[in-house]
Amino acid sequence: MVVSSTIIVSVINGKIAVWETENERAAVASIIPQLDLTVLQTPQRQTEEVDMLMTEVTRNGTAIQEFILEGFPAAEHLGILLFLVHLLAYLASLVGNMLIITMTCEDHRLHTPMYFFLSTFSFVEYSCISTVIPQLLAIFLSGRQKISFGACFTQAFVFLFLGATAFFLLAVLSLDRYLAICKPLHYHTIMSPRMCVFLVTVCLVLGFLLMAIPVVMLSQSVYCGPNVIPHFFCDFGPLANLSCSETRSIKMLFFNFALIVLFTSLLIAVFAYSNIVVTIVRLPSARERQRAFSTCSSHLIVLSLMFGSCIFIYIKPKQSSRLDTNREAALVNTVVTPLLNPVIYTLRNKQVHQALKDTLSRIKHHRYHRKNVLFS
């Protein structure tokens, strides 16, 4: 690239603009008359002067120190109602996921690979939505919420890391069901305790690495205004759109990583369930086929909601388009599916029903015994 002997640097509403000729600057000045204009004459000092100007912009307070989460401005008049609805959904999801984890730990009949993966998935999913739902509830109650620069990027990373891990765990769950139904003789040999721990560790490591790299790169870009995020939490797309730096390469990197997470787990799930369906069709009993299809169809509904909403949000040509629709799709992924997952994946299972009944019976017996001891 040829560097000219004179460049023009202007600050327009806190953003740095650089032109190589006065004609380019004059063309913009005819539209925006108020330009803070600096002419740099020495080519050797061009980079140094631009860096000094950027530092001065930061020192003068135009660099972003905090963001404002806009939430749902069109639904502000329904704030209390939306707060109650989402609070109930969040608490129901909490109870369902904690019930799965507790029963899996307490009941020896649930010490199987499937319930180990399910309890891990429940913990990851609840942790994931807990990074954003409290913020959403605060927005419904009091409108826009401020969040510091560091807290915003921490929230974005934790949400994306746990979300990516959850998708990898869904793929592992699909493979587990495939092996249990289609390869029952080899199931316990393949899904040993060591293999189960290894698969969960791989899911966590992959989720961490694939999401940490683009989020860290984006956090090091320049933010000089505006600072309003048109969302109810700090997501990657809105943050990238607010950056004053060139973020095209970072967006492309994130797009590729999101593609790996979503389509790898989707392909594994499709492979597993297509083979499961073929095996179910061959079952001799019509009643067994109906029960198996009922279970698989409910699983596929949840998978469709999760994959559909995330593909719509993250695998789009333009992240800046249809932001309102993005927020609605994010609600599906953070409110609806976490509420359905405990019911569909576990609480409809007869083995879990029996474990729950036994747990409640033990609690009643323990209370009755303590009452007799106190009054004896």
N, C-alpha and C positions, 0 to 999 in steps of 0.2 A: 504494500500500500504506500503511495506517495504522500508524504506529509507536507502540506503547504506551509509557507512562511508565516502566515497569519491565520488564526482561527478566532471565531467569535463565540463566546460563552455567555449565555443568558440564563437567568433564573426566572421561570414563569410559574407563579403559584407554588413555589417550593421545589419545582422540578428543574433539573439541569438540562439545557438544550445547547447543542454544539453545532455551529455551521462553519463551513470552510470559506465561504465568501460573504461579503457584505450584502450582495444581491439577495442571497437566501434569507439572511436576517431581515432585510428590508421588506421582503415579501410577507414574512410573518408579522413584522411590525405594523404593516398596513392593516392587518386584522386585529392584532393585539397591541395597541399603542404603548401600554406601560410595560417596558422591558427593562429589567435591571441588567445593563449592558456592560460587559468587560471585554476589551480588545487586548489580546496577547500577541506581542510582536516577535518574541524570540522563540524559534522552533525548539531549542534545547530545553526551554523552561515550560513548554506547553503542558506536558504530563504533570509536572510538579505543580503548576498553577491551577490546573483543573482539580487535582487532589486537594490543594489548599482551599479552593472554593467549596468543594464538597464538605470538607471539614468545617468550614465556616457556617455552611448551611446547617450542619448538625449542631454546632455550638449555639446558633441563634434559636434553636428550639423547633425548627421545622421538620427535623427527623422524628419519626414516629416512636413514641415511648409506650403508647398503649393503643389498643384497638377498641372499637365499639361494635358489639354484636347487635345487629338490627332486629333479628327475630322475625316476627310476622306482623308488620305494621298494619296490614289490611284487616287483621283480626283482633286489634287491641280492645275493641268493645266486648269481645267474648273472653277476655283474659281470665276471669275467675272460673268460668265454666271449663275452659281448656286446661287450666291449672288442675282442677279436680279430676278431670278425665285422665290426664297424663300421670297424675300422682297415683291414682288407683291402678293404672296399668303398670307403672314402675314398681309399686309395692307387690302387686300380684306376680310380676316377673321375679322379684326378689324372693318371695316365699316359695315359688315353684322351683327355682334354681337351688336355693338353700336346702329345700326338701330332698332334691335329687342327691346333692352332695352328702347330706347327713345320712340318708338311708344307705347309700353306697358304702359309706364308711362303717356303719353300724351293723348291717345285715350281711352275714357271711354268704348268703345265697346270691348276693349281687356282686360278689368279688369275682367278676368275669371281665374279659377284655372289653366287651361292649359297654358295660357300665363304668369301667375305668375311663374310657374315652368320653362317654356321655357326661360324667361328673367333671372331667377336665374341661369339656366344651361349655358346660354350664357356668363354671367358674370364670372362664375367659370371656364368655358372652356378657355375664353380669358385670364384670370389671370394665368391659368395653363401654356398655351403655351408661355406667355410673360416671364416666368421664364427661358426658354431655347432658344427660337428663337433668341433673340438679341445676345446670345453667339454663336449660329450657324452662324449667319451672319458675326460676327467678325472673326470666323474661316475661312469662305470662302474668306474673304478679305485679311487676314494677316497670315493665317496658324495657328499653334498651339497657344493656349491661356493659360496663367497662371491664376490660381484661388487659393485663400488662403484656408487653411484648414477649417476655420469657414464658409466662404462663400460657399464652396463646399457642406458641410453637410446641410447648410441652404437651398441651392438650391434643394438638394435631398429631404429634408423633405417637402418643399412647393410644389414641383412638385408632389410627391406621395400623399400628403394630398389632394390637389385639384383634382388630378386624381381619387382617391378613391371616393371623394365626387361626382364627375361628374358621375361615374358609379351608385352610389346609386340614384342620381337624374334621371338617365335614367330609372331605375326601377320604381321610383315614376311616371314618365311620362307615362310609359307603363300601370301602374295601373290606372292612371287618364283616359287614353283612353279606357281602359277596362270598367271602371264604366260608362263613358259617352255613350258608344255604347251598352254595354250589360246590364247595369242596369240604364237606363236613368231616371226612376222614383225616384230612391234613390240617384242620383248623387249629387244634390245640398245639400241634407241633410248631406251626408257623407263628401263631399269636402267643408266644411265651411271654412271661412277665418282663423279661429283658427286652424283647422286641417292642412291647407296648410302651415302655419307658423311652426307648430309642426313638420311636415314631413321634411321640409327643415332644421330645427334645428337638427333633428335626423341624417340626412345625413351628416351635418357638424361635429357633435360630433363623429360619428362613424368613419368618414374619418380621423379626427384628432387623435383619440386614437389608431386606428389600425396601423397607419403609424408612429406615434411619438415614440412608444415603441421600435421597432427594429432599427430605425434610431439613437435614442439616445444611445442605447446599442452599436451599431457599432461605433459611434463616440468616445466612450471611450476605444476602442481597440488600440493596438500599431501599428503605421505606421513607418517603418524604411527604406523603399525603396523596389522596385522602386516607382516612383511617377507619371508615365505616365498612364493616364486613356484612354483606347482605345474606346472612345466614344466622342460625341459632347456636353455632359453635364454630371453632376455628378449623376449617377444612382446607385441604391443600389447594383446590382450585381458586376459591375466593382470595386466599393469601397470595397466590402467584399473580393474580390479576391486579392486586394493589401495589405490587412492587414497582419501583421506579427504574430498576435495572432490567436488562434484557434477560428474560426468563424462558425463552423458547427452548433452549437445550435442556433446562431443568424440567420443564413441562413434558418434553418428549421422553426424558429418562423415567419420570414418574409414570407416564402413560405405558411405557414398555413393561415396567415392573408390575403395574396394576394388571396389565394384560397377562403376564405370567401367573400371577396369583389367581385371577378369576378363571381363566380358561384352562389352566392346568387342573385345578380342583374340579371345574365343571366337566372336563373330559373324563376324569377318573370316575366322577359320580355317574355320568351317562353310561360309561362302560360297565360299571358295577350293576346299576339298576336294570340295564337292558339284559344282562345275563341272568339277573334274578327273575325278571319277568319270563324269560324263556324257560327257566327251571320251574316256575310256578305253573305255567301252562301245562307242563307235563305231569303235574300232580294228579293222582287218580281220583281223589275225593273232591267233589264240587264245593263242599263246605270249606275245606282247607284252602282251595283256590280263592274263594270269596274272601276269607279272612286275610290271606296273604296280600291279595290285591288291595284290600281296604287299608292295610298298614302301609304298603308301598305308595299308594296314591296320596295319603296324608303326608308322608315324607317328601314326596315330589312337590306338593303344594308349597311347603316351607322352602324347599330348595329353589323353586321358581321365584318366590317372593324375594329371597335374599340375593340370588344371582341377578334377577331382573332389575331390582332397584340399584344395585351396585354397578352393573354394566351401564345402566342409564346415566348414573352420576359421573362415573370415572372414565368410561370408555366412549367418550363423545369427541367428535372433531374439534368442537369449540367449547372450552370450559366456561366461557363467559355467557353462553346463551342459555336462555330459559332458567334463570336463577330461581324464580319462584317455584317452578316445577321441580328443581333440584331439592329445594327445601322439603317439599311434600314427599319426594322419593326417599329422602333421608329419614323422614318420620316413619316410613314403612320399615326401614332397616333398623331403626333405633327404638321403636315402640311396639309395632305390630308383631314382627317375627320373634322378638325376645319373649313376648307374651304367649305366642303359640308354641314355641319350641318345647318347653317343659311338658305341655299337655300332649303334644303329638308324639314326641320321641320317647317319653318315659311314662307319664301318668296314665296313659291308655293301656299300658302293659299289665297283664294279669299278675305277673310275677311281682311287679312293683305294688300293685293293689294288695297282694297278700302280705308283703313286707310292711306296708303302711298299716294294715290292720293289726299285725303282730306288734308293731312299735306302739300303736295307740293302746293296745291291750296291756303291754308292759308298763306304760305310763300310768294307766288307771290302777293296775295292780300295785304299783309302787306307792301311789297316793293313798290307796286304801290301807296298805300296810303301815304307812307313816301315821295315818289317822288313828289306827288301832293302837299303835305304840304310844301316841301322845295321850290318849284317853284311858290307857290301861294303868 
